[in-house]
Amino acid sequence: MGDAFFFGRAFVDTNGNGQIDLTDSPLKGAVFTATDARGASSGGITDDQGRATAWFPGGGVKYPVTLRSRPPKDSAYTVIGPSEVVLQKGTSADFLFALPTQ
């Protein structure tokens, strides 16, 4: 059985409308985690393009798979939606964060 991969993308809601738009910036450093129905977990940190991958060597992933994202460590960003996506099939989710308040 082949490896399984799940993908997350994190964006900053730069215009404050609560939706992911083409003008929203990628968020570097967000924590991305994928957990399958057996409790196996994998994840990573988003890169400068806001992308992260969770890798399950050898496949065998059991759905549903829950994808989660948290703000970068020690940052003032907040998740505004969603913070968790439960997949019955598929491999990816997008997450949106609010700008730190000043």
One Martini backbone bead per residue (centre of mass of N, CA, C, O) as a GRO file, in nm:
protein
  102
    1MET     BB    1   0.098   0.035   0.021
    2GLY     BB    2   0.077   0.359   0.001
    3ASP     BB    3   0.114   0.662   0.068
    4ALA     BB    4  -0.019   0.930   0.273
    5PHE     BB    5  -0.173   1.255   0.205
    6PHE     BB    6  -0.203   1.579   0.361
    7PHE     BB    7  -0.351   1.912   0.320
    8GLY     BB    8  -0.260   2.251   0.413
    9ARG     BB    9  -0.396   2.589   0.437
   10ALA     BB   10  -0.287   2.925   0.525
   11PHE     BB   11  -0.463   3.231   0.606
   12VAL     BB   12  -0.496   3.584   0.585
   13ASP     BB   13  -0.748   3.820   0.667
   14THR     BB   14  -0.683   4.115   0.522
   15ASN     BB   15  -1.004   4.226   0.478
   16GLY     BB   16  -1.214   4.108   0.705
   17ASN     BB   17  -1.455   3.895   0.570
   18GLY     BB   18  -1.425   3.569   0.650
   19GLN     BB   19  -1.274   3.498   0.373
   20ILE     BB   20  -1.130   3.334   0.113
   21ASP     BB   21  -0.905   3.514  -0.090
   22LEU     BB   22  -0.688   3.616  -0.334
   23THR     BB   23  -0.570   3.852  -0.128
   24ASP     BB   24  -0.483   3.653   0.069
   25SER     BB   25  -0.240   3.559   0.285
   26PRO     BB   26  -0.006   3.365   0.369
   27LEU     BB   27   0.076   3.146   0.653
   28LYS     BB   28   0.346   3.125   0.846
   29GLY     BB   29   0.371   2.865   1.108
   30ALA     BB   30   0.143   2.690   1.106
   31VAL     BB   31  -0.034   2.430   1.254
   32PHE     BB   32  -0.050   2.094   1.118
   33THR     BB   33  -0.311   1.831   1.145
   34ALA     BB   34  -0.351   1.470   1.113
   35THR     BB   35  -0.632   1.248   1.201
   36ASP     BB   36  -0.736   0.939   1.233
   37ALA     BB   37  -0.964   0.694   1.342
   38ARG     BB   38  -0.712   0.552   1.511
   39GLY     BB   39  -0.503   0.811   1.591
   40ALA     BB   40  -0.331   0.878   1.374
   41SER     BB   41  -0.048   1.112   1.333
   42SER     BB   42   0.021   1.419   1.144
   43GLY     BB   43   0.258   1.690   1.037
   44GLY     BB   44   0.306   2.059   1.031
   45ILE     BB   45   0.451   2.353   0.891
   46THR     BB   46   0.403   2.631   0.741
   47ASP     BB   47   0.501   2.797   0.480
   48ASP     BB   48   0.541   3.082   0.279
   49GLN     BB   49   0.263   2.959   0.127
   50GLY     BB   50   0.078   2.804   0.356
   51ARG     BB   51   0.201   2.506   0.350
   52ALA     BB   52   0.111   2.162   0.443
   53THR     BB   53   0.213   1.824   0.549
   54ALA     BB   54   0.079   1.496   0.588
   55TRP     BB   55   0.242   1.183   0.669
   56PHE     BB   56   0.165   0.831   0.577
   57PRO     BB   57   0.332   0.566   0.595
   58GLY     BB   58   0.188   0.301   0.406
   59GLY     BB   59  -0.077   0.403   0.473
   60GLY     BB   60  -0.383   0.301   0.609
   61VAL     BB   61  -0.597   0.505   0.622
   62LYS     BB   62  -0.869   0.608   0.838
   63TYR     BB   63  -1.179   0.696   0.808
   64PRO     BB   64  -1.192   0.968   0.941
   65VAL     BB   65  -1.027   1.286   0.885
   66THR     BB   66  -0.858   1.524   1.088
   67LEU     BB   67  -0.817   1.865   1.034
   68ARG     BB   68  -0.573   2.099   1.170
   69SER     BB   69  -0.534   2.445   1.301
   70ARG     BB   70  -0.278   2.665   1.420
   71PRO     BB   71  -0.114   2.904   1.526
   72PRO     BB   72   0.160   3.039   1.558
   73LYS     BB   73   0.394   3.046   1.767
   74ASP     BB   74   0.370   3.326   1.958
   75SER     BB   75   0.111   3.446   1.839
   76ALA     BB   76  -0.182   3.671   1.751
   77TYR     BB   77  -0.328   3.481   1.599
   78THR     BB   78  -0.659   3.378   1.476
   79VAL     BB   79  -0.906   3.162   1.440
   80ILE     BB   80  -1.198   3.188   1.200
   81GLY     BB   81  -1.183   2.955   0.978
   82PRO     BB   82  -1.134   2.678   1.027
   83SER     BB   83  -0.994   2.449   1.279
   84GLU     BB   84  -1.179   2.208   1.163
   85VAL     BB   85  -1.170   1.908   0.947
   86VAL     BB   86  -1.390   1.653   0.829
   87LEU     BB   87  -1.303   1.365   0.646
   88GLN     BB   88  -1.444   1.114   0.430
   89LYS     BB   89  -1.283   1.248   0.200
   90GLY     BB   90  -0.989   1.335   0.093
   91THR     BB   91  -0.685   1.587   0.145
   92SER     BB   92  -0.807   1.890   0.212
   93ALA     BB   93  -0.750   2.225   0.367
   94ASP     BB   94  -0.864   2.545   0.473
   95PHE     BB   95  -0.731   2.826   0.664
   96LEU     BB   96  -0.835   3.102   0.885
   97PHE     BB   97  -0.686   3.417   0.986
   98ALA     BB   98  -0.644   3.668   1.203
   99LEU     BB   99  -0.531   3.952   1.270
  100PRO     BB  100  -0.367   4.114   1.481
  101THR     BB  101  -0.427   4.307   1.735
  102GLN     BB  102  -0.346   4.660   1.839
   0.00000   0.00000   0.00000
